[in-house]
Amino acid sequence: MAVPDPKISEFRPVIRQLDDAAINRIAAGEVVERPASAVKELVENALDAKATRIEISIADGGKTLIRVTDNGVGMTADDLPLALSRHATSKIDGTDLLNIHSFGFRGEALPSLGAVGRLTIRSRTVDGEGTEISVRGGVQDVPRPAALSAGTVVELRDLFYATPARLKFLRTDRAEMQAISDVIKRLAMAEPFVTFILNDVSGGQQRTTFRADGETGDMFDALHARLRQVLGKDFAENALAIDAEREGVHLTGYAALPTYSRGSSVQQFLFVNGRPVRDKVLYGALRGAYMDTLSRDRHPAACLFIDLDPTRVDVNVHPAKSEVRFRDPGGVRGLIVSGLRHALAEAGHRASTTVAQATLGAMQPEPVSPAHMPSMPPRVYQMDRPSSQARGAAFQAQAPNPGFHEMAPEYSGRVDVVEPQAPPEGAVPAEARPLGAARAQVHENYIIAQTETGIVIVDGHAAHERLVYEKLKTQMAENGVAAQALLIPEIIEMSDGDAAQLLAVSEELSRLGLTIEPFGGNAIAVRETPAILGEVNAEAMLRDVLDELADQGSSTLVQEKLEAILSRVACHGSIRTGRWMRGEEMNALLREMEATPRSGQCNHGRPTYVELQLSDIERLFGRT
């Protein structure tokens, strides 16, 4: 005899219509995850209201107070009750959910906030009267007059007081404030012409933690100035302007040089039609653009804006609106990869300024103070700077006999000196070129070059490795990838979906020397593999390609393997450390570096040279 399950009721469950308060609390769970989510919704509403100045005040990490004040168009007394109604919005009329030109459009934020906190809205239009309305735990008060200038003030107190269980999942006040700051900085990058002010008013004391005044000028100049404010001077100085367009998709923004890389992806910011988004296809494209200039443990830094027809991207994927879905993700990815690679190639041999700063930092002498005066700063020696004629006479008088280069074998660090030569008639002096004129080689690897304003130290092996690698890549692009036909094709059984995914990219794989074709049912036949890879496990490679397709929507695995082989060949075929180079060879290497794209870093992302300004060198020796 079967024992009845005590968890199953004898009665049929009744379907009930939830009231508005319960519906709004459920919606708040998706829309308002933490205080930063509430700030994001309120600031986006201010931007949609055409505000040019937005001030945000936060207390206790947003748990007790969030106040957003803007100078936007404002709302009338009739608008305010409607704004607190679920799915009421001024952004769209509901006829076309794809043609969206605003941040918000779902009409969920304000009623959701009013359902879980104490919400007060004061607003006034330019030619109207001020009005105030409050809602607490979903219970709405009647509107009443209020005194304020044109714009809107939204005040949210005691967030999640109506759902106290949510408070247990919040982090510390400091962590929540940091999350709010990150949200404001992202929106500040998206709107460089708008002033943003973030205040911490915890404990009754006001402290401005972030301020970005509205910029002027054209879009690129304004964005560059805003990125300097938000991301810092180092990013702004080492970022390349990006401007590319293909088939109605426009890519703009700034991407940093490979030598300005980060240990994590914290400085990767992506925007679609001005909206900050997190999309794995876009992040994968950014990674792919830097594929052969960074090691796997380093991450590029970039702030990129993708603008396209709103009907070609779906932003109504999630209530938080941080995810998007493109109609043609492959085209967008290809534009990012090609646009960034073109900009990196145009940068030529340029390396980031942080390389020189790190070098100077490593060379700074330790402060030495007398024992009886530990706080005394180190002594700075100041001397008059002699004229160039006086320096030349002094150098000649102090020149050792025999020359220093003749005594070099007696020292562990060999120095091979290159005598300066006068340039041919009408030629540009080598010192006037970006990487200068070779003057010496030390430790049989490092080239010391002199420029008009300082010196350049070149890692000869790393630089030649990149030059050889770029030549090999160019040859492969011009002549194609040599394929090796398998004597017996390898037959691989797969699921129906996996086989279809691989066959959809078969042409792209064939261009890389991996030829596949259907073999009946769900089987795939591998006919050819890239010859440069030698013996390969075709099944394991295809499985890895499938994993990339599932994760990023595209695969660069085969290309990465090919370029890894080319990089290894370049490493073994380049100038080895320990080889003495003649002056002509050193200067030829410098000139080739100046003409070769991406020569500022080796194949592993390390810098190939360091440039030190004469003023910095003199500062090291107290000659300021």
Salt bridges, closest charged atoms under 4 A:
GLU41 OE1 - LYS321 NZ 3.49
GLU44 OE2 - LYS40 NZ 3.19
ASP48 OD2 - LYS91 NZ 2.95
GLU55 OE1 - ARG53 NH1 3.37
GLU108 OE2 - ARG86 NH2 3.41
GLU108 OE1 - ARG106 NE 2.95
GLU132 OE2 - ARG144 NH2 2.66
ASP141 OD2 - ARG136 NH1 3.09
GLU155 OE1 - ARG67 NE 3.04
GLU155 OE2 - ARG157 NE 2.96
ASP158 OD2 - ARG118 NE 2.87
ASP173 OD1 - LYS63 NZ 2.94
GLU176 OE1 - ARG34 NE 3.00
ASP200 OD2 - ARG207 NH2 3.57
ASP213 OD1 - ARG211 NE 2.94
GLU237 OE2 - LYS233 NZ 3.75
ASP243 OD1 - HIS250 NE2 2.69
ASP292 OD2 - LYS473 NZ 2.22
GLU346 OE2 - HIS342 NE2 3.15
ASP416 OD1 - ARG414 NE 2.80
GLU431 OE2 - ARG439 NH2 2.25
GLU465 OE1 - HIS461 NE2 3.78
GLU465 OE2 - HIS604 NE2 3.26
GLU470 OE2 - ARG466 NH1 2.54
GLU470 OE2 - LYS473 NZ 3.60
GLU470 OE2 - ARG598 NE 3.40
GLU517 OE2 - ARG527 NE 2.71
GLU539 OE2 - ARG543 NH2 3.52
GLU560 OE1 - ARG296 NH2 2.91
GLU584 OE1 - ARG582 NE 3.92
GLU585 OE2 - ARG579 NH2 2.46
GLU585 OE1 - ARG582 NH1 3.91
GLU592 OE2 - LYS471 NZ 3.08
GLU594 OE2 - ARG591 NH2 2.90
ASP616 OD1 - ARG619 NH1 2.79
GLU618 OE2 - ARG385 NH2 3.64
